[in-house]
Every structure is written in structure tokens, then in C-alpha cells.
Amino acid sequence: MYGLTNVTAMFVGFFLMPLYTGLFSVSDYGAIELITIINQVIVLIAGLQVESGVARYYYECKNDFERKKLISSGLLLKLIVPAVFCLILLPWIEEISLALFNSTLYKRALLISLFTIPVSTIWGYFLLLFRLQMAKKIYVFLATGTTIIMFLCCIYFVAYLHLGIEGVFGGYFLSYIIFAVIGFGLSRKSFAFTFSLPLTKYMLAYSVPIIPATLVSWLRQYIDRFLLIPLVGLHGIGLYSAAMKVSSIILLVITAFQLAWLPFSMSLITKEGHKEVFSKIFTYFVILLSLAALIVTIFSKEILQLLTPATYWDAYILIGFLAGSFVLNGAFIFVSIGLSIVKKTYLNTVSFLGGTTLGIVFLFILTPRIGIIGAAIAALASSAITLIIGYFLAQRNYYINYEWKKVVIIFLAFLVFIPVTITINKNITGAMNIIIKLFEVIIFLMCIFKSLPKEEISDAFSLIKRKIKSLVLSFNVKYKEMKQ
């Protein structure tokens, strides 16, 4: 269900990509990316990671009323803190525009995006609530509805009214505020409409220490865009952003999984054998992510040719490295789970700081020498270093026996295919290009089957068959009921 929601968002993002890249210059497309990133960091700081605190204590509440007080206290924080934060920044919009773009051209877009922050944080809080309540259908309605309305608003504002970049963020604002109101209406019975200071202290004691780690994680993922401004300019950032958009197919898979993984993993930690469950899921998760990353990498040039004008096509050389970095980021979700269990999430900051610092060093060393591809390689290196540090810190506090041999073999096989694919795209065209790429996928699948025990593969296929039969049976029953 969560995956369906993210697939909808993925398709909407891809449908908007040709619109944006067709109507905006590469530099303006880069500016949209930078403003969006600024929004995200403000949300990270002003939101106080309240969602994490609510999720951590939601299942530990003694009764339903205490749970309602917890949710109400979290909502009040999400209402007040982001609003105050944005009011403080409001008088500095022109200075922010000058500092980022050396121009006031994007001042109005920044202003509209600032108003989007409070409503988007409230909207996100309602989504968390429905996830914790396992209200998957409501979650899908709220998230998918927001995405579709956002898509329609952006088309109307940008393509029909010709509002430019301001229209992009105007569409975001309108869709968030509509579905934040709907979300409140659907969840109002879950609130006690009271504020509990003791519960708020518990919640913030868990969530606030996560802010530095989350902020550093954001820096690791996005700081390269800002550091690249003097190195490659807004045009280079536009290319990098286009490659990131295509690579983010992997991020959508990770996000879909993580939405389900948070409540599932937290509910599992008191049960016997949960470490073995974590280890096995980790193996299959990384293998499937690597396969998805390989497919995106192999067909990166074709995807760009389908979605963007020719001015963006050179970005294909970046996509494999960026997709690989997303795979490693997904792996970090698992290796850091032990720190969440023992409530030492502040140690994630150490991992992110180490990876980010060395990633920045690589960026400044590689980019001036080999161009923008150096930034993509630096992103991959940063993710790898973060994962390694996080693994050792987590294992010292909560040991889990992961199946690293299988995972490393598959990921190294993926890395080998990156330069191979770049070479193929540069030198081979036409039908032979596609045939060779399909052959790459077959070889990679053979590597996967070779690395896994035969009984596990057999069990997996049996499980898939049972699920398909169950879905078909359920569909037939509902169809007969509808006919009656």
C-alpha cells in the first residue's frame, strides 16, 4: 500500500519533469531544486523530529486516552514551532535570495515556499498518525490525493497561467493545505485536544537528539548542490538535479519500505528471534535495491531521452553512482536499527558527520579534475563511509549477524556495471545497445541466484505463488459479490 503511494508520486514527478525541463532553463530547474532543498532543511529543524518521538512511545502508552494526549501534544508542537520559525525568516527572504543566487529574481518563489512549510509539516504529521494506526487506505488516499492535486495545480499554474517558478511552489502550497484540512477531519477523534508536559518531555528527549543526525544526513544528501554552485554553476546543478530525479526511483522504493518498516520494526523488538528477521530482510532488501539500481543505471540514457530535452541527456553518466549511493543509504536503515533500539540515536550523527566530511573532501578533489561526475562519485563514497561507520557503532551497542558476504558480492557486481554501461552508451547505438543492456540484466540476475541458497529461492517463489493465488481468489469473491 505504501509502495503504491510512492509509485503514484514517482509517476507524477516524472510527468512533471518534461514540463519543467521543457519550460524552464537548466539554470531555473537547478534553482527549483535548491529552493526545494532549503524547504526540506527548515522542515527538519523546525519539526523537532516530533514524529520520531510520537512513533517511539505510541505503542507504549498505557491506555487510549494517554495515546490521544501524546498525539495531541505532538500536533501542538508541529503547529507552533514551524510557524514561529518561518515568521522569523520572513523578513530575510531578499537576503537569502541574494546569498544563494546572487540575485533577487527568486525572492517571490522563496516567499511562497516559506508559507508551504507549516502546512506541509502538519500534513506529514497526519500521515504518520495513519501509519501508526495501520490505517493504510486512509494513508493512501491522503498521500495520493495530495500528489494528484499537486500535479494538477502545478500544470495549471505553470503551463496555463505561466506563473513560472512561483507557480511550482504555489501548487505545492495549495495541495498541502487542502489535504491537511482533510487529514484533520479524518483523524479528529484521535486527539484529546490537551497538552501533556510529561509526555512532551519524554517525546522530545527521544526526538531532539535525532535532529543533529537528521540534519547531518540532510547535509550529506544535499550539501553537494550548494557546494557545486561555484564549481559548475546553476547549469551544472540543473544537470545534477535531473540525474538525481531519475536516480530517486531507488529513493522512492526505500521510502515506501521505510514507511512500513518503522512501525513493524518497533513492534518486533520485544519478540524472540527479531535479530534473525532483521538480518534476513536486510539481505533481500539490499539485493532487490541493487537490482532496481542496475535497471535504472542501464537504461538511464533512454529515461532521460524520454523525459527531458537534449540539453539534459549528458546527465546519464551520473545516474549509476547516484543510484548506488541511494542503495547504501537504504542499507543504513538496517545497520542503524540497533541504535534506535537502545535509544542511542545520537550516534548516527557521528556516522553522518564522518561520511559527509569525507564526501565534501572528495567533491572538492574530484570535481575540478573530472567534472560533475566527480560529485556523483563523491556522493557514493560519502554513503559508503557513512554506512561503514554506522555499522561499527551499532554493532558495538546491539549486535546483529548480517549476511554481509551475499550483500557485498551483489553490490560489487552492480558497481562493475556502472562504467560498463557508460562505455556502452558512448560507443554503441541502436538495437545492439538494448540487447547488450538486457544481457547485463540477465548476468546480474544470475549473480543473485548464485549467491542465495536454493531453498530460499524456492521458498520465495512459493510465497509469491501463494500471494498471487490469494489475490486472485479475493478478486473473484469481490467480483461475484458485485454481480449479485
Buried (B, 14 or more C-beta within 10 A) or exposed (E): EBBEBBBBBBEBBBEBBEBBBEBBEBBBBBBBBBBBBBBBBBBBBBBBBBBBBBBBBBEEBEEEEBBBBBBBBBBBBBBEBBBEBBEEBEEEBEEBBEEBBEEBEBBBBBBBBBBBBBBBBBBBBBBBBBBBBEBBEBBBBBBBBBBBBBBBBBBBBBEEEEBBBBBBBBBBBBBBBBBBBBBBEBBEEBBBEEEBEEBBEBBBEBBBBBBBBBBBBBBBBBBBBBBBBEBBEBBBBBBBBBBBBBBBBBBBBBBBBBBBBBBEBBEBBEEEEBBEBBBEBBBBBBBBBBBBBBBBBBBBBBBBBEBBEEBBBBBBBBBBBBBBBBBBBBBBBBBBBBBBBEEBBBBBBBBBBBBBBBBBEBBBEBBEEEBBBBBBBBBBBBBBBBBBBBBEBBBEEBEBEBBBEBBEBBBEBBBEBBEBBBEBBEEBEEEEBBEBBEEBBEEBEEBBEEBBEEEEEEEEEEEEEEEEEEEEEEEEEEEEEEEE
